[in-house]
């Protein structure tokens, strides 16, 4: 397993370097003068020259990248030109909100998608399978903002059982915190379960046709044990892959959902940086998110080795 992890780490390093380079080029490739866009109406020649020197934009592009990368590796993502706040501090302050939202959304998606995927595989081609598949395809066509509006109207406006917007910190009120995340998490989770269900259903159907499943049935094992012990694990490789990839979708969805439900997470920080043309914060947030996404998929690669020993032994 250590050799398997070591090989994956060798692949991880160039990916992270490429991510950092592309993130740095966000500002360099934007049309126009970055300093003038940052200062806006206050862009006098003296202020432009001073800010350009402060941001290091008067140096060659490669030196700018190396200086920025060195600072990022040391935990220095820069300082907001609008508020003066350290970018890393702003990210870490809002990170728990986004992580909690993504965690609840992923749990909801798995809690719905996995049981339905198993049941559809067992009843392949039946009325239940066709009904759930039709609902899943229909749900994929519904955008997140529409789901959010419907949920707010039903549970906040009509039933008045859940808050429409706002956030309660976990250390202040656990129940209030969970209530503030119900609608945002359901909005995100409902958009993810159809993909998980379809992937698991497809793999489970193929697994249930394997010879060792027939052998397990011949031994008289209980159906639930065959499904959950013998069939689910080998059918989960693609599910794990999709779950890792869905982190990117959840981050993208979190940007919209946090804005709709007024959650103070990284998504709202990103939108605020775009609206105020705070490119230092924009670069820092994008680098943090992209690095997190790469690391999550690295962990997914490690899970492959646990789910299927042939992969870590290099024989798959």
C-alpha positions as CSV (number, residue, x, y, z in Angstrom):
1,X,0.0,0.0,0.0
2,X,2.9,2.4,0.7
3,X,4.3,1.9,-2.8
4,X,0.8,2.5,-4.2
5,X,0.5,5.8,-2.2
6,X,4.1,6.8,-3.3
7,X,3.3,6.4,-7.0
8,X,0.1,8.4,-6.7
9,X,2.1,11.2,-4.9
10,X,4.5,11.4,-7.8
11,X,1.5,12.0,-10.1
12,X,0.0,14.5,-7.6
13,X,2.9,17.0,-7.6
14,X,2.8,18.0,-11.3
15,X,-1.0,18.3,-11.1
16,X,-0.8,20.7,-8.2
17,X,1.9,22.8,-10.0
18,X,-0.3,23.0,-13.1
19,X,-3.3,24.0,-10.9
20,X,-1.3,26.8,-9.3
21,X,0.0,28.0,-12.7
22,X,-3.5,28.2,-14.2
23,X,-4.8,29.9,-11.1
24,X,-2.1,32.5,-11.2
25,X,-2.8,33.2,-14.9
26,X,-6.4,34.1,-14.1
27,X,-5.3,37.7,-13.4
28,X,-2.5,37.8,-16.1
29,X,-4.9,36.7,-18.9
30,X,-7.7,39.0,-18.1
31,X,-8.2,41.8,-20.6
32,X,-7.3,45.3,-19.6
33,X,-5.1,46.6,-16.8
34,X,-5.6,44.6,-13.5
35,X,-4.5,47.5,-11.3
36,X,-6.8,50.0,-13.1
37,X,-9.7,47.6,-12.8
38,X,-9.0,47.1,-9.1
39,X,-8.9,50.8,-8.3
40,X,-11.8,51.7,-10.5
41,X,-12.7,55.5,-10.4
42,X,-9.7,56.1,-8.0
43,X,-7.2,55.0,-10.7
44,X,-4.8,58.0,-10.7
45,X,-1.4,57.6,-12.2
46,X,0.3,57.7,-8.7
47,X,-2.1,55.2,-7.2
48,X,-1.8,52.9,-10.2
49,X,2.0,53.0,-10.0
50,X,2.0,52.4,-6.2
51,X,-0.5,49.5,-6.3
52,X,1.3,47.9,-9.2
53,X,4.6,47.9,-7.2
54,X,2.8,46.7,-4.1
55,X,1.3,43.7,-6.0
56,X,4.6,43.0,-7.7
57,X,3.1,43.5,-11.2
58,X,6.1,45.5,-12.3
59,X,8.2,42.4,-12.3
60,X,8.5,39.7,-15.1
61,X,5.6,37.3,-15.2
62,X,7.7,34.3,-14.2
63,X,9.1,36.1,-11.1
64,X,5.6,37.2,-10.2
65,X,4.4,33.5,-10.4
66,X,7.4,32.2,-8.3
67,X,6.9,34.9,-5.7
68,X,3.1,34.2,-5.5
69,X,3.7,30.5,-5.4
70,X,6.2,30.8,-2.6
71,X,3.8,32.9,-0.6
72,X,1.0,30.4,-1.2
73,X,3.2,27.5,-0.1
74,X,4.0,29.4,3.1
75,X,0.3,30.1,3.7
76,X,0.4,33.7,2.4
77,X,-2.4,34.1,-0.2
78,X,-2.1,37.9,-0.1
79,X,-4.2,40.6,1.3
80,X,-7.5,41.9,0.0
81,X,-7.0,45.3,-1.7
82,X,-10.6,46.2,-0.7
83,X,-10.8,45.3,3.0
84,X,-7.2,44.7,3.9
85,X,-8.1,41.3,5.3
86,X,-5.7,38.4,4.8
87,X,-7.1,36.1,2.1
88,X,-6.3,32.9,4.0
89,X,-8.0,34.1,7.1
90,X,-11.1,35.0,5.1
91,X,-11.1,31.6,3.5
92,X,-10.6,29.7,6.8
93,X,-13.3,31.8,8.5
94,X,-15.8,30.7,5.9
95,X,-14.6,27.2,5.2
96,X,-16.6,25.4,8.0
97,X,-19.9,26.8,6.5
98,X,-19.1,25.4,3.0
99,X,-17.8,22.1,4.3
100,X,-20.9,21.6,6.5
101,X,-23.1,22.4,3.5
102,X,-21.3,20.0,1.2
103,X,-21.2,17.2,3.8
104,X,-24.9,17.4,4.4
105,X,-25.6,17.5,0.7
106,X,-23.4,14.5,-0.1
107,X,-25.0,12.5,2.7
108,X,-28.5,13.3,1.4
109,X,-27.5,12.3,-2.1
110,X,-25.9,9.0,-0.9
111,X,-28.9,8.3,1.4
112,X,-31.3,8.6,-1.5
113,X,-29.1,7.4,-4.4
114,X,-27.6,4.2,-3.0
115,X,-30.8,2.5,-1.8
116,X,-32.6,3.4,-5.0
117,X,-29.7,2.2,-7.1
118,X,-29.7,-1.2,-5.3
119,X,-33.4,-1.6,-5.5
120,X,-33.5,-0.7,-9.2
121,X,-30.7,-3.2,-9.9
122,X,-32.6,-5.9,-8.1
123,X,-35.8,-5.0,-10.0
124,X,-34.1,-4.3,-13.3
125,X,-36.6,-3.6,-16.0
126,X,-39.6,-3.6,-13.7
127,X,-42.1,-0.9,-13.0
128,X,-40.2,0.4,-10.0
129,X,-37.0,0.6,-12.0
130,X,-38.6,2.5,-14.8
131,X,-40.4,4.9,-12.5
132,X,-37.3,5.8,-10.5
133,X,-35.2,6.1,-13.6
134,X,-37.8,8.5,-15.1
135,X,-37.8,10.6,-11.9
136,X,-34.0,10.7,-11.9
137,X,-33.8,11.9,-15.5
138,X,-36.5,14.5,-14.8
139,X,-34.6,15.7,-11.7
140,X,-31.4,16.2,-13.7
141,X,-33.2,18.8,-15.9
142,X,-34.2,20.9,-12.9
143,X,-31.7,23.6,-12.0
144,X,-30.6,24.1,-8.4
145,X,-32.0,27.7,-8.2
146,X,-35.5,26.4,-9.2
147,X,-35.3,23.7,-6.5
148,X,-34.2,26.4,-4.0
149,X,-37.1,28.6,-4.9
150,X,-39.7,25.8,-4.6
151,X,-38.3,24.6,-1.3
152,X,-38.3,28.2,0.1
153,X,-41.9,28.7,-1.0
154,X,-43.2,25.4,0.4
155,X,-41.3,25.1,3.7
156,X,-40.6,28.8,4.6
157,X,-43.4,30.8,3.0
158,X,-46.3,28.4,3.2
159,X,-45.6,26.0,6.0
160,X,-43.2,28.4,8.0
161,X,-41.3,25.5,9.5
162,X,-37.8,26.3,8.2
163,X,-35.9,29.6,7.8
164,X,-35.6,30.8,4.2
165,X,-32.2,32.5,4.7
166,X,-29.6,33.1,7.4
167,X,-27.0,31.1,9.2
168,X,-26.7,30.1,12.9
169,X,-23.1,29.1,14.0
170,X,-22.8,25.5,15.4
171,X,-21.3,26.7,18.6
172,X,-24.2,29.0,19.4
173,X,-27.2,26.7,18.7
174,X,-26.9,23.2,17.3
175,X,-30.6,22.9,16.4
176,X,-30.6,26.4,14.8
177,X,-27.5,25.5,12.9
178,X,-29.1,22.3,11.5
179,X,-32.3,24.1,10.7
180,X,-30.4,26.8,8.7
181,X,-28.8,24.0,6.6
182,X,-31.8,21.9,5.8
183,X,-33.0,23.7,2.7
184,X,-29.6,24.5,1.3
185,X,-28.4,20.9,1.8
186,X,-31.5,19.4,0.3
187,X,-31.3,21.8,-2.7
188,X,-27.7,20.5,-3.4
189,X,-28.3,16.9,-2.5
190,X,-31.4,16.5,-4.7
191,X,-29.3,17.5,-7.6
192,X,-26.7,14.8,-7.0
193,X,-28.6,11.6,-6.2
194,X,-29.8,10.8,-9.7
195,X,-26.2,10.5,-11.0
196,X,-25.2,8.3,-8.0
197,X,-28.3,6.1,-8.4
198,X,-27.8,5.5,-12.1
199,X,-24.1,4.7,-11.7
200,X,-24.6,2.3,-8.9
201,X,-27.6,0.7,-10.6
202,X,-25.6,0.0,-13.8
203,X,-22.6,-1.5,-11.9
204,X,-24.8,-3.5,-9.6
205,X,-26.7,-5.1,-12.5
206,X,-23.4,-6.3,-14.0
207,X,-22.1,-7.5,-10.6
208,X,-25.3,-9.5,-9.9
209,X,-24.6,-11.5,-13.0
210,X,-21.2,-12.7,-11.9
211,X,-20.5,-16.4,-11.1
212,X,-19.6,-15.7,-7.4
213,X,-23.0,-14.1,-6.9
214,X,-24.7,-17.3,-8.2
215,X,-22.4,-19.3,-5.9
216,X,-23.5,-17.2,-2.9
217,X,-27.1,-17.8,-3.8
218,X,-26.5,-21.5,-4.2
219,X,-25.0,-21.6,-0.7
220,X,-28.3,-20.2,0.7
221,X,-27.0,-16.9,1.8
222,X,-29.6,-14.3,2.7
223,X,-30.5,-11.9,-0.2
224,X,-29.6,-8.8,1.9
225,X,-26.2,-10.3,2.7
226,X,-25.5,-11.0,-0.9
227,X,-26.4,-7.5,-1.9
228,X,-24.7,-5.5,0.8
229,X,-21.6,-7.7,1.4
230,X,-20.8,-9.5,-1.9
231,X,-22.3,-7.2,-4.5
232,X,-22.1,-3.7,-3.2
233,X,-18.3,-3.4,-2.6
234,X,-17.2,-4.4,-6.1
235,X,-20.0,-2.2,-7.5
236,X,-18.8,0.9,-5.6
237,X,-15.6,1.7,-7.6
238,X,-17.5,3.9,-10.1
239,X,-19.7,5.3,-7.3
240,X,-16.6,6.4,-5.4
241,X,-15.2,8.0,-8.6
242,X,-18.4,9.9,-9.3
243,X,-18.6,11.0,-5.6
244,X,-15.1,12.5,-5.8
245,X,-15.9,14.2,-9.1
246,X,-19.1,15.5,-7.6
247,X,-17.1,17.5,-5.1
248,X,-16.5,19.9,-8.0
249,X,-20.2,20.1,-8.8
250,X,-21.0,20.6,-5.1
251,X,-18.5,23.5,-4.9
252,X,-20.1,25.1,-8.0
253,X,-23.6,24.5,-6.6
254,X,-22.5,25.9,-3.2
255,X,-21.6,29.2,-4.9
256,X,-25.2,29.6,-6.1
257,X,-26.9,28.1,-3.0
258,X,-24.9,30.1,-0.5
259,X,-25.9,33.2,-2.4
260,X,-29.6,32.3,-2.4
261,X,-29.8,31.2,1.2
262,X,-27.4,33.9,2.5
263,X,-24.8,31.5,3.9
264,X,-21.4,33.1,4.8
265,X,-19.4,30.4,3.0
266,X,-16.6,30.4,0.5
267,X,-19.1,30.6,-2.4
268,X,-20.3,34.0,-1.3
269,X,-16.7,35.1,-0.7
270,X,-15.9,34.2,-4.3
271,X,-19.0,36.0,-5.6
272,X,-18.1,39.1,-3.6
273,X,-14.5,39.1,-4.9
274,X,-15.8,39.0,-8.5
275,X,-18.3,41.8,-7.9
276,X,-15.8,44.0,-6.2
277,X,-13.0,43.1,-8.6
278,X,-10.8,41.9,-5.8
279,X,-8.5,39.7,-7.8
280,X,-6.2,38.9,-5.0
281,X,-9.1,37.3,-3.1
282,X,-10.3,35.7,-6.3
283,X,-6.9,34.0,-7.0
284,X,-6.6,32.8,-3.4
285,X,-10.1,31.3,-3.3
286,X,-9.8,29.6,-6.7
287,X,-6.4,28.2,-5.7
288,X,-7.8,26.9,-2.4
289,X,-10.8,25.3,-4.1
290,X,-8.9,23.8,-6.9
291,X,-6.2,22.3,-4.6
292,X,-8.9,20.9,-2.4
293,X,-10.6,19.3,-5.3
294,X,-7.4,17.7,-6.5
295,X,-6.6,16.4,-3.0
296,X,-10.1,14.9,-2.6
297,X,-9.7,13.0,-5.8
298,X,-6.3,11.8,-4.6
299,X,-8.0,10.4,-1.5
300,X,-10.5,8.7,-3.9
301,X,-7.5,7.1,-5.7
302,X,-6.4,5.7,-2.3
303,X,-9.9,4.3,-1.7
304,X,-9.6,2.3,-4.9
305,X,-6.7,0.4,-3.4
306,X,-8.8,-0.4,-0.4
307,X,-11.8,-1.5,-2.3
308,X,-9.9,-3.6,-4.8
309,X,-6.5,-5.0,-3.8
310,X,-5.6,-5.7,-7.5
311,X,-5.4,-2.0,-8.1
312,X,-2.7,-1.3,-5.4
313,X,-0.8,-4.4,-6.6
314,X,-0.7,-3.1,-10.1
315,X,-2.6,-6.0,-11.6
316,X,-6.0,-4.4,-12.4
